[in-house]
């Protein structure tokens, strides 16, 4: 299972995920360590939840779309959805045909991929594009964030409390770490360490797109621990107002 998030900060986009994936085996599903965010080009990141195979095929398709090297437009976006739909529909047909022959009254959920694409346009616009398993889609940069995976309800609950579009990428990294870390600690099924964080932002000489190193993640964890300690101290000092007269 998975949690992938994208945050539309005021000076760039942050993407983060947990590091545990579920792969199939003859004895049943097994948990493995896996990357869930991938660089497509110098201005675009891809993240997804779902079955490993569907995510891999979705990533292969996305990487062949030359239009993603420039700005997003309706023709390019329609092409992406059409290409993804072809593989998703074929997988669904194969799945239903196979399991219907075994037991037509008990067909398990099909393998899917739920995709988030984050892109920094040439004109500086930031795009967060969500493509659902049926290839319906939505642009979520105005909302400020996107989430997908088994922990997405938890992430939505936490992230809606923040004015993400008013925070910078540095604080976005911290918020992203907090969201994934708490999702893992609270025990959303199938989530696990390590945490991966990427960002895209404009810099003086162009666009910076980068995955945080192990050293940067350790420093971020230290900052997060300080934040949680300060939060506990502030909570203990809050004066509770009484409604009694």
Secondary structure, DSSP 8 states (H G I E B T S, - for coil): --EEEEEEETTEEEEEE-SEEEE--TTS-EEEE---EEEEETTEEEEEEE-HHHHHHHHHHHHH-GGGGS---HHHHHHHHHHHHHHHHHHHHHHHHHHHHH-TT-------EEEEEEEE-TTS-EEEEEE-TTS-EEE-TTTTEEEEETTHHHHHHHHTTS-GGGS-HHHHHHHHHHHHHHHHHHT-TT--S--EEEEEEEETTEEEEEE--HHHHHHHHHHHHHHHHHHHHHHHH--------
